[in-house]
Amino acid sequence: RGRSGDGCSGPSSRRDHCRRREIFGAKCSRASGKNAAYAAKLLVEEKGVSLLQGHTHRFGVHARTTVDGRILLGIENFSMCSRRQSYVSHANWQLGFSAVYFQPTSGRFHWCPILIGSDYRFVWRGREYSLEGVKHIR
């Protein structure tokens, strides 16, 4: 529940947003210092759903098959910020993003992680993207 002064009072959508933020913050603080995907693992285990989350600055995946045969994925979805920050030295962060194809009628999805290398290059759909531009890969 929202507490007075925490910005979580008001319409239910705002309260839901705050609830998600509180859940995420609690998981991340418990997971700090752990391996990549640990926050995602905690959320998958607790909520019983697949999820993709940001704000961990790391890439990691946790997969779980439930007793009824469902496969759940917890994905920590890279970072898109500079690794050079004044508040951290030698950050263990991975740059990248994900493309997700979702079929709303079945609830199925296909997830494609795309790692951006330290030279700021990545490959996607037969092309290499870099700071210099795009080139087709043969």
C-alpha positions in Angstrom: 0.0 0.0 0.0 1.1 3.5 -0.7 2.3 5.5 2.3 1.6 9.1 2.8 4.2 11.2 0.9 5.6 8.3 -1.1 3.9 9.3 -4.4 1.8 6.1 -4.4 -1.6 7.5 -3.6 -4.1 8.3 -6.3 -5.6 6.3 -9.2 -5.2 2.5 -9.1 -2.9 2.6 -12.2 -0.5 4.9 -10.3 -0.7 2.6 -7.2 0.0 -0.4 -9.5 3.0 1.3 -10.9 4.3 2.0 -7.4 3.7 -1.6 -6.4 5.7 -2.8 -9.3 8.5 -0.3 -8.5 8.6 -1.5 -4.9 8.7 -5.2 -5.9 11.5 -4.5 -8.3 13.5 -2.4 -5.8 13.2 -5.0 -3.1 14.4 -7.7 -5.5 17.3 -5.7 -6.8 18.5 -4.7 -3.4 18.3 -8.4 -2.2 20.1 -9.4 -5.4 22.9 -6.9 -5.3 26.3 -8.6 -5.3 24.8 -11.8 -6.7 25.2 -13.2 -10.2 23.4 -11.8 -13.2 19.8 -13.0 -13.5 19.4 -13.4 -9.7 16.8 -10.6 -9.5 15.0 -12.1 -12.4 15.1 -15.5 -10.7 13.7 -14.2 -7.5 10.8 -12.5 -9.4 10.0 -15.7 -11.5 10.0 -17.9 -8.4 7.8 -15.5 -6.5 5.3 -14.4 -9.2 5.2 -17.6 -11.4 5.3 -15.6 -14.7 7.8 -14.8 -17.4 9.3 -11.4 -17.2 11.7 -9.0 -18.9 13.2 -6.3 -16.7 15.7 -3.5 -17.0 17.6 -1.3 -14.6 20.0 -4.0 -13.5 22.7 -3.0 -16.1 23.5 -6.7 -16.6 22.4 -9.4 -18.9 21.1 -12.7 -17.4 18.5 -15.3 -17.9 16.8 -17.7 -15.5 14.6 -20.4 -16.9 12.2 -22.6 -14.9 9.8 -25.4 -16.0 6.8 -25.6 -13.7 5.1 -28.8 -12.6 2.4 -28.3 -15.1 4.9 -28.0 -18.0 5.0 -24.2 -18.5 8.4 -22.7 -19.2 9.0 -19.4 -17.5 11.8 -17.0 -18.4 13.2 -14.3 -16.2 15.3 -11.9 -18.3 17.5 -9.1 -17.1 17.7 -7.0 -20.2 21.2 -5.5 -20.6 21.9 -1.8 -20.4 22.0 1.0 -22.9 24.0 3.5 -20.8 27.6 4.3 -21.0 29.8 2.0 -18.9 31.9 5.0 -17.9 30.2 6.6 -15.0 31.7 8.7 -12.2 30.0 6.6 -9.5 31.5 3.2 -10.5 34.9 1.9 -11.7 35.1 -1.1 -14.0 31.4 -1.6 -14.2 30.3 -5.2 -14.8 27.6 -4.1 -17.2 26.6 -5.5 -20.6 25.3 -3.3 -23.4 22.4 -4.6 -25.5 18.7 -4.9 -26.0 16.1 -7.5 -26.8 13.6 -8.0 -29.6 10.5 -9.8 -28.5 7.8 -11.2 -30.8 4.6 -11.7 -28.9 1.5 -13.6 -30.1 -1.4 -12.1 -28.1 -3.9 -14.9 -28.9 -1.7 -17.7 -27.6 0.5 -15.8 -25.2 3.6 -17.3 -26.8 6.6 -15.2 -27.4 10.0 -15.5 -29.0 12.9 -13.6 -27.4 16.1 -12.5 -29.2 18.9 -11.0 -27.1 21.2 -8.7 -29.0 24.6 -8.0 -27.3 26.4 -4.7 -28.2 30.1 -5.3 -28.1 32.7 -3.1 -26.4 33.3 -1.6 -29.9 29.6 -0.7 -30.1 28.9 -3.2 -32.8 26.0 -5.7 -33.0 24.5 -8.0 -35.6 20.8 -8.2 -36.3 19.0 -9.8 -39.3 21.9 -10.1 -41.6 23.4 -6.7 -40.9 26.2 -5.4 -38.7 25.5 -2.1 -37.0 28.2 0.1 -35.7 29.1 3.8 -35.1 30.3 3.9 -38.7 27.0 2.7 -40.1 25.3 -0.4 -41.3 26.7 -3.1 -43.6 25.2 -6.3 -44.9 26.8 -9.6 -43.8 27.3 -12.3 -46.4 
